[in-house]
Amino acid sequence: MEKNGKVLCFGEVLWDNLPSGPLPGGAPMNVALHLSRFDINATIASSVGKDSKGTELIDFLQDSSLRTDLIQVHQTLPTSEVLVHLDEHNSATYEICKPVAWDEIHLSDDLVKEARTSKAIVFGSLASRSTVTRNTLMELMKNDILKIMDVNLRPPYDTEGIVKTLLSNSDIVKLNDDELMKITDWYQLSGTMDERMHSFYKLLRLSTLIVTKGKNGASVLHQNEIYHHEGFKVITADSVGAGDAFLAGFLAALFDNKEIPLALKEACAIGAYVASQAGATPLYSKEIIQNSIFS
């Protein structure tokens, strides 16, 4: 079956309940939304509850020009809501309830067809906390498709065995510096950050490894070459979704065959912009980012 350039983002959609109020979120949804703003044909596959919060999320996706035909409506489980706590630096931590609708994303003919005709699938580790959703993801990953893992270690849903299984099936992995340290410890890898990146990259036989470092920018290991960017200094509104925006910006540049240093720079720019705004999905255009002070 011919690939058509689509990117399937799979996993959680939810409401981030910030101190300032609720905003739509969920890493895979955020990535899909940001990819679409960079003219990538991205779709989110998830599940919401048969409730007003679920209806509002679907309305938001439609208003954002994202397809909603792969959003399942669960008859009994509620739409996910996450309590977001911000520290003195406006960095976020999360209280994530269970069970919720995206814990049971069922395998469907439409979902299988989407995976077969997409060039890439983006997924995280959080949605695989439940057996139903994890089994669906593993079936989708049996296809000849670029597998992109956006690691999201959210205790207590950071089981080593589950995360390792997902990692072993991935081509591109993006995680933050704390997650890199924790996961490389699991594999008994040691050394400096760069040394751990090289060891991890070789062990998993990745095509690309991406490590974000918050205000200190990010690093990318690609084809055995490592690249660094110091990031862009902004006043942080909150860190919610900044990493998702970074990943989308990097993938959009990668799919556009841009050189890795430029892809990394553009990813840092979009990540910084989102960190400077409230919530995970502030409105912007790619022109605003490319023509902004970050350029």
C-alpha positions, -999 to +999 in steps of 0.1 A: +000+000+000+014+034-010+026+058+017+012+093+013+033+114+037+008+113+065+020+112+102-001+093+127+001+105+163-012+080+188-020+083+224-035+106+250-058+136+244-068+155+276-075+187+295-045+203+312-059+219+343-034+248+348-036+273+376-050+297+350-077+273+338-082+242+316-065+240+282-064+211+256-034+189+258-018+155+256+016+150+240+005+132+208-023+157+202+001+186+207+026+171+182-002+165+157-014+201+160+021+216+157+030+194+127-002+205+110+009+242+114+040+233+096+019+219+067+025+182+077-006+160+072-009+148+108-037+129+125-044+121+161-057+087+172-071+086+207-103+082+228-124+106+248-154+100+271-190+103+263-192+135+282-191+173+277-153+174+282-149+149+253-172+169+231-153+200+238-120+183+229-134+171+196-147+206+189-112+220+196-096+195+173-121+204+145-115+241+151-078+234+148-084+217+114-074+183+126-093+152+117-114+136+144-124+103+127-098+084+147-110+098+181-129+070+197-157+078+221-156+055+251-190+046+265-180+043+302-145+058+309-143+096+313-124+121+292-089+126+307-082+156+329-047+163+343-038+185+372-008+207+363+014+221+390+039+249+382+070+255+403+088+288+408+104+285+374+070+277+358+082+241+351+053+217+351+046+185+370+014+164+365-012+145+384-026+120+359-058+100+368-065+064+359-085+049+342-096+073+315-108+070+279-074+069+263-065+039+285-087+019+261-079+029+225-091-002+206-076-015+174-100-007+145-100-013+108-097+025+102-067+027+126-050-002+109-055+014+075-042+047+087-010+031+100-005+012+067-008+044+046+012+067+069+049+073+066+055+077+104+038+071+138+045+093+168+038+078+202+048+083+239+053+060+268+024+074+289-006+059+269+010+025+271+004+023+309-027+003+301-028-031+283-055-023+258-039+008+244-004-007+245-016-038+226-032-015+200+001+005+196+022-027+192-001-039+165+002-006+146+040-007+149+041-040+130+037-020+098+066-007+077+065+028+092+089+052+108+085+048+145+091+080+166+090+077+204+084+108+224+094+096+259+072+109+287+082+094+320+053+103+343+056+085+377+041+061+386+035+053+349+072+048+340+075+011+342+110+000+330+099-030+311+071-012+291+094+017+283+122-006+271+098-025+249+087+007+232+123+019+229+134-014+212+108-009+185+117+028+178+137+045+150+138+080+164+137+087+202+132+121+218+135+125+256+148+151+281+181+151+299+166+137+331+149+109+312+182+101+294+200+097+327+173+075+342+169+053+312+206+049+305+210+038+342+184+011+334+207-001+307+238+003+329+253+029+306+274+056+322+296+086+314+289+121+304+257+132+287+273+129+252+288+095+261+255+082+273+238+095+241+263+076+219+260+044+239+222+046+240+220+054+203+242+024+194+225+000+217+191+007+203+204+011+167+185+044+164+185+066+133+181+097+154+183+105+192+171+138+204+177+151+240+160+183+252+176+203+280+150+229+290+165+264+290+199+249+279+187+239+245+190+205+230+213+179+214+207+156+184+227+125+175+221+116+139+242+093+117+268+091+145+273+129+145+262+149+175+249+184+173+241+210+200+221+241+202+221+263+233+184+273+230+167+306+230+162+327+261+126+335+268+105+344+299+087+311+306+049+313+309+048+275+315+067+245+302+036+226+292+039+213+256+072+230+248+089+196+242+060+185+220+064+217+199+101+211+197+096+176+184+071+187+158+094+215+146+123+191+144+103+165+125+088+191+101+124+202+092+136+166+090+108+157+066+117+188+046+152+174+042+168+203+061+203+198+075+203+187+112+218+219+126+190+239+110+163+214+121+176+217+156+177+255+156+141+256+143+130+231+168+145+251+197+128+282+183+093+267+183+099+251+217+110+284+232+080+302+217+055+278+232+073+279+266+068+317+265+030+313+260+003+298+282-006+262+276+006+236+251-010+249+219-008+287+216-018+301+183+010+310+158+020+305+122+052+290+110+060+324+094+058+340+129+084+315+142+107+316+111+106+354+110+108+360+147+137+370+170+145+333+172+157+332+136 
